[in-house]
């Protein structure tokens, strides 16, 4: 029995082959760092803006070519999405965005653009631009939500509320973009009811995919300072597994699960994944779901659809 809708299965169903994201660092910043919305960014965000996997010092075309070479040595048959990952990848004038996105489309094996951004940085002119690109390739939008809890969003220094996430999702869905939401299920300021409500809101909005993250702590962030001062206490691995499973149970079964746990940076991590690998935690979640005989969408039915 398939306990949840896996991304790898979805890609093979849709494209007939393995699809790999190529992480790209495009030199963007964030309105929550440069003073437009705030300074310092989210309390958990490291200096790379979660773009630590990218070849940061290379031009975009060379980043794409280098990753393609790596992945094609590993997989016999593969297609690619250019994943604009670090910081806020719609936060620039339209002509700048057009140039950067175009540089990633180096050949026909790049079948899509995957644009990660903030929900409050998605104006209509950017959606117009992305519709232009959709005439050539697939376009996915990744929107950071993290939690439906307004007070926690404020504590995280997100610089936006739930309203902006709903607004961006509704406007993008009107244009039929595929939307992936990012959530962190083990935030110390949230309880299990917040996890459930986040799953319900994502499901009600008709979002296409979800990336579930585990909160990690890296050096030189406000979160590290809070952690060392004893102001933040991280939950147990057992609690994380419980929250992931509960989130999945309340999530629409049609939503694709892109990730069950985060992958902390290789360097500078103060706390991350309880000392276990990403695969180990995924295996523990899947085994516990089998033990409970539960699955994604088991408690789906709270909406009149």
Secondary structure, DSSP 8 states (H G I E B T S, - for coil): ---S-BHHHHHHHHHSSEEEEEEE------TTTBSSS-BS-STT--TTTT-TTS-TTS-HHHHHHHHHHHHHHH-SSEEEEEEE-SS-TT-S-HHHHHHHHHHH--STTEEEEEEEEETTS--HHHHHHHHHHHTTSEEEEEEEEE-S-HHHHHHTT-S--HHHHHHHHHHHHHTT-EEEEEEETT-TT--HHHHHHHHHHHHHTT--EEEEE---EETTSHHHHHHHTTS-----HHHHHHHHHHHHHHS-TTSEEEESS----SSSEEE-GGG--HHHHHHHHHHHHHHHT--TTTT--SS--
